[in-house]
Amino acid sequence: MSRYRGPRVHILKRLGFLPGFGFKINRKNKKKNYQKREYKRRKKSDFTFRLKEKQKIRYNYGLTEKNLIKYVKKIQKQPDNLLKNLEMRLDSIVFRLGFASTLPAARQLINHGHILLNGKKRDIPSSECEVNDTVQIKSKIKRIKLRRIPNFLKINSGIGKIKRVPSLNEITLRVRPLLVVEYYSRNL
């Protein structure tokens, strides 16, 4: 699967904060204030807003265009389910439980066979999880405590459990999924 391997700083400057993409900053430009230029800017079109929302989802969850189109086709009637379906993927669950610091790190843990889903080894990061599934680390990898665990998940002694499907206010990525569906409605 292809993934973005370029500089993260450029993406974070353009799209803003993406929780699953990582917190990498450029130390040289950390204190540099980017001033707005004085020249006249054109008004941004509706297409620009829709494209930006789509790119936020793509980069945050590490999806290709083809994968995102599949998710959009699946939920075309209810746009709010797009983010819920993406949050119920195995790599996202591993990231939210705190087993990995970023979504790409969670994907790598899963690909290397360190994650058990319902007691069985699972090495496909895009696997769909269900309510009452358990997720745990197979080997002795230290759990990372960077963030609080959302209410739709529960963790006891290194074993995470999915209590329910997440609501929209529990998802940390701030995106309007309706704009993403509208973006693809022109092409589908």
C-alpha positions in Angstrom: 0.0 0.0 0.0 1.3 3.4 -0.8 1.6 5.9 2.0 2.9 9.4 2.3 6.6 9.5 3.0 7.3 13.2 2.5 7.9 15.9 5.1 5.1 16.0 7.7 5.7 19.7 8.5 4.3 20.8 5.1 1.2 18.8 5.6 0.6 20.0 9.1 1.1 23.7 8.0 -1.4 23.3 5.2 -4.1 21.2 6.9 -3.6 22.1 10.6 -3.6 19.7 13.5 -4.1 16.0 12.6 -4.1 13.8 15.8 -3.2 10.5 14.1 -0.5 11.9 11.8 2.0 12.7 14.5 3.4 15.7 16.3 6.6 16.1 14.4 7.7 19.8 14.2 10.5 21.4 12.4 12.9 22.7 15.1 14.3 25.4 12.9 10.9 27.0 12.2 9.5 26.4 15.6 9.7 30.1 16.7 9.4 31.6 13.3 6.1 33.5 12.9 4.6 33.1 9.5 3.1 36.5 8.8 0.2 36.9 6.4 1.3 38.5 3.2 -0.3 41.9 2.3 -1.2 41.1 -1.2 -4.8 40.4 -2.2 -5.8 36.8 -2.1 -8.5 35.2 -4.1 -11.6 33.9 -2.5 -11.4 30.2 -1.9 -13.9 28.1 -3.8 -16.2 25.5 -2.5 -14.0 22.9 -4.2 -11.0 24.0 -2.2 -12.9 23.5 1.1 -14.1 20.1 0.1 -10.6 19.0 -1.1 -9.0 20.2 2.2 -11.5 18.2 4.3 -10.8 15.1 2.1 -7.1 15.5 2.5 -7.4 15.8 6.3 -9.1 12.4 6.4 -6.6 10.8 3.9 -3.5 11.9 5.7 -4.8 11.4 9.3 -5.9 7.8 8.7 -3.2 6.9 6.1 -5.7 6.0 3.3 -5.2 6.0 -0.4 -7.7 7.6 -2.7 -9.1 4.2 -3.7 -9.7 3.1 -0.1 -11.4 6.4 0.8 -13.7 6.0 -2.2 -14.7 2.6 -0.9 -15.6 4.0 2.5 -17.5 6.9 0.9 -19.5 4.6 -1.3 -20.4 2.4 1.7 -21.9 5.3 3.7 -23.2 7.6 1.0 -26.7 8.0 2.6 -25.3 8.9 6.1 -22.1 11.0 5.9 -21.6 10.9 9.7 -20.9 7.2 9.6 -17.7 7.9 7.6 -15.7 8.9 10.6 -17.3 6.2 12.8 -16.3 3.5 10.3 -12.7 4.9 10.1 -12.5 5.0 13.9 -13.6 1.3 14.2 -10.6 0.1 12.1 -8.0 -1.9 14.0 -5.1 0.5 13.5 -7.3 3.4 14.9 -8.3 1.3 17.9 -4.7 0.4 18.7 -3.8 4.1 18.4 -6.7 5.3 20.6 -5.8 2.7 23.3 -2.3 4.1 23.6 -0.4 1.1 22.3 1.2 3.4 19.6 2.0 7.1 19.5 0.7 7.6 15.9 -1.5 5.8 13.4 1.5 4.9 11.2 3.2 3.4 14.3 -0.1 1.5 15.1 -0.1 0.1 11.5 3.4 -1.1 11.9 2.7 -2.8 15.2 -0.2 -4.7 13.5 1.8 -5.5 10.4 4.6 -7.1 12.5 2.1 -9.3 14.3 2.3 -7.8 17.8 -1.5 -7.3 18.1 -4.2 -9.8 19.1 -7.8 -9.2 18.2 -10.1 -11.4 20.2 -7.1 -13.6 21.2 -6.1 -14.3 17.6 -3.2 -12.7 15.7 -4.3 -10.1 13.2 -1.9 -8.5 10.8 -4.3 -6.4 8.7 -4.5 -2.8 9.9 -7.7 -2.0 8.1 -9.6 -4.8 9.7 -13.1 -3.7 10.9 -13.6 -4.1 14.7 -17.0 -4.8 16.3 -18.5 -3.9 19.6 -17.2 -6.1 22.5 -14.0 -7.0 20.6 -10.8 -7.2 22.7 -7.5 -5.9 21.6 -4.2 -6.6 23.3 -0.5 -6.6 22.6 1.0 -10.0 22.0 4.6 -9.3 23.1 6.0 -7.3 25.9 5.9 -3.9 24.3 5.6 -0.9 26.6 2.2 0.9 26.4 2.6 4.6 25.6 0.6 7.0 27.7 0.2 10.1 25.6 -3.5 10.8 25.7 -6.6 9.9 27.6 -8.6 6.9 26.3 -12.0 7.8 24.8 -15.2 6.7 26.4 -16.1 4.2 23.8 -13.0 2.1 24.8 -12.1 0.5 28.0 -8.7 -0.9 29.1 -7.9 -3.3 31.9 -4.4 -4.6 32.5 -3.2 -4.2 28.9 -6.4 -5.6 27.3 -8.6 -3.1 25.5 -12.3 -3.6 24.9 -14.6 -1.7 22.5 -17.7 -0.8 24.5 -19.7 0.8 21.7 -19.5 2.7 18.4 -17.9 6.1 18.9 -20.0 9.2 18.7 -19.0 12.2 16.7 -17.9 14.3 19.7 -15.5 11.6 20.8 -13.6 11.7 17.5 -10.6 14.1 17.9 -10.2 14.8 14.2 -12.3 18.0 13.3 -13.7 17.3 9.8 -17.0 17.9 8.2 -17.7 14.5 6.6 -20.6 15.9 4.5 -18.0 18.0 2.5 -16.0 14.8 1.8 -19.2 13.0 0.5 -20.0 16.1 -1.7 -16.5 16.1 -3.1 -16.8 12.5 -4.3 -20.4 12.9 -5.4 -19.2 14.8 -8.5 -17.0 11.9 -9.5 -19.0 8.8 -8.5 
